């Protein structure tokens, strides 16, 4: 059966054929699904997360399906870790075509109870981490004359959310980062966009009380929460040549929750 699947895949046009993609936060959830999908669509993928154990499993699955992948532990809040990741990617694959800034954390609390550690912890990973990754790849993309950068924002960054002043601020900051860089880099052949997921079934939302998730589901016109693959497909569209004239956009993937 696997041989038939490979044969069928070989006969179709792959949307990211021969592209090289760096995907942060790739060990689970949205990042994992994105890595598998991008590899299926022909990309060579470089996977990053704070811990490498889960990345090894993802890489093994990709390679078993005939794809190419490398991985490494990387704390995106540390510029030296990011530089090592990018250097490893270029040494292995020769270029960087796509950057998916998917890594993120949340440490929820009301503003009256939020600690400095909670504020800095989220800002450093979700916002500064994306900035670190962008700075590390931008010269490579400029020299190539092409590239795609996609940032993981959130509906919390557009509309706010009680108890998430740190997370919402970071995700709103990513929208500002996206729109500014779309203007700075678009004329150089680099597109910069963002995806704003709604509630998505990931390890991060496993900490959300079930009654809250049910309430969000009831408020969503599609009457379901997103699966990680739903966000991965949004990344795929924006990374592909099908979105060649899309720049500075924030694509909400929330089932209509915010309309």
Secondary structure as the mmCIF struct_conf table of DSSP 4:
data_model
#
loop_
_struct_conf.conf_type_id
_struct_conf.id
_struct_conf.beg_label_comp_id
_struct_conf.beg_label_asym_id
_struct_conf.beg_label_seq_id
_struct_conf.end_label_comp_id
_struct_conf.end_label_asym_id
_struct_conf.end_label_seq_id
HELX_RH_AL_P HELX_RH_AL_P1 UNK A 2 UNK A 10
TURN_TY1_P TURN_TY1_P1 UNK A 11 UNK A 11
BEND BEND1 UNK A 12 UNK A 12
TURN_TY1_P TURN_TY1_P2 UNK A 15 UNK A 18
STRN STRN1 UNK A 20 UNK A 24
BEND BEND2 UNK A 25 UNK A 25
TURN_TY1_P TURN_TY1_P3 UNK A 26 UNK A 27
BEND BEND3 UNK A 28 UNK A 28
HELX_RH_AL_P HELX_RH_AL_P2 UNK A 29 UNK A 40
TURN_TY1_P TURN_TY1_P4 UNK A 41 UNK A 42
STRN STRN2 UNK A 44 UNK A 49
BEND BEND4 UNK A 50 UNK A 52
HELX_RH_AL_P HELX_RH_AL_P3 UNK A 53 UNK A 64
TURN_TY1_P TURN_TY1_P5 UNK A 65 UNK A 66
STRN STRN3 UNK A 69 UNK A 73
TURN_TY1_P TURN_TY1_P6 UNK A 76 UNK A 77
BEND BEND5 UNK A 78 UNK A 78
HELX_RH_AL_P HELX_RH_AL_P4 UNK A 79 UNK A 93
BEND BEND6 UNK A 94 UNK A 94
STRN STRN4 UNK A 98 UNK A 101
STRN STRN5 UNK A 109 UNK A 109
TURN_TY1_P TURN_TY1_P7 UNK A 111 UNK A 113
HELX_RH_AL_P HELX_RH_AL_P5 UNK A 116 UNK A 122
HELX_RH_PI_P HELX_RH_PI_P1 UNK A 123 UNK A 128
HELX_RH_AL_P HELX_RH_AL_P6 UNK A 129 UNK A 144
TURN_TY1_P TURN_TY1_P8 UNK A 145 UNK A 145
STRN STRN6 UNK A 147 UNK A 154
HELX_RH_AL_P HELX_RH_AL_P7 UNK A 155 UNK A 159
TURN_TY1_P TURN_TY1_P9 UNK A 162 UNK A 163
STRN STRN7 UNK A 164 UNK A 164
HELX_RH_AL_P HELX_RH_AL_P8 UNK A 165 UNK A 185
HELX_RH_3T_P HELX_RH_3T_P1 UNK A 186 UNK A 188
TURN_TY1_P TURN_TY1_P10 UNK A 189 UNK A 189
STRN STRN8 UNK A 190 UNK A 197
BEND BEND7 UNK A 199 UNK A 199
STRN STRN9 UNK A 200 UNK A 201
BEND BEND8 UNK A 202 UNK A 202
TURN_TY1_P TURN_TY1_P11 UNK A 203 UNK A 204
HELX_RH_3T_P HELX_RH_3T_P2 UNK A 205 UNK A 207
BEND BEND9 UNK A 208 UNK A 208
HELX_RH_AL_P HELX_RH_AL_P9 UNK A 210 UNK A 219
BEND BEND10 UNK A 220 UNK A 220
TURN_TY1_P TURN_TY1_P12 UNK A 221 UNK A 222
BEND BEND11 UNK A 224 UNK A 224
HELX_LH_PP_P HELX_LH_PP_P1 UNK A 225 UNK A 225
STRN STRN10 UNK A 226 UNK A 227
HELX_RH_AL_P HELX_RH_AL_P10 UNK A 228 UNK A 239
BEND BEND12 UNK A 240 UNK A 240
HELX_RH_3T_P HELX_RH_3T_P3 UNK A 241 UNK A 243
TURN_TY1_P TURN_TY1_P13 UNK A 244 UNK A 245
BEND BEND13 UNK A 248 UNK A 248
STRN STRN11 UNK A 250 UNK A 253
BEND BEND14 UNK A 254 UNK A 254
TURN_TY1_P TURN_TY1_P14 UNK A 255 UNK A 258
#
